[in-house]
């Protein structure tokens, strides 16, 4: 899967919200922050819980299970107990389509 794949449409994700999608058998979360779209593996690196169940505040997502926090743009860990960064995926917008590239 070396190409970008359509995952959603721009209208599917309101500003300040996130949604989870399955692409190639993998759960991917896409969020919209200040008009930009960010995609990441929908799994907390602390204990593999679903991140899209958590809270999004700007570029910061908080896992609702143990409070780990990440930057959705960079994947950087912002708060323990997680120590591994999020897996981030490149996103392109083509008209109304949100395209995600799962591997480089």
C-alpha positions, 0 to 999 in steps of 0.5 A: 500500500504505497499510494494515498488511499481515500479514507473519508470526505472533508465534511465527515470530520467537523472542526475540533473533532475526530473519527475512526476508520478502518483502512487495510485492516488497521484502525486510523483516527483522523482529526481536524484542527484549525482547518488541518487534518491529521491521521494517526494509528487509533491506538494509545502506545501505552496499553493499546486502547482506542485513542479516538475514545479520548478527548481532543483539545487543539493538537493534544489528544488525551487517552481516556483510560490512563491519561496519556497525551500526544500531539496529533500533528507530530505524534510526540508524547506530551504526558506519561504514562506513554513513552512511545510516540504515536504512529502518524500518517501523511494526509492529502486533501483532493477536492472533498476527499481526505487521502491517507498514506499508511506506509512510506 
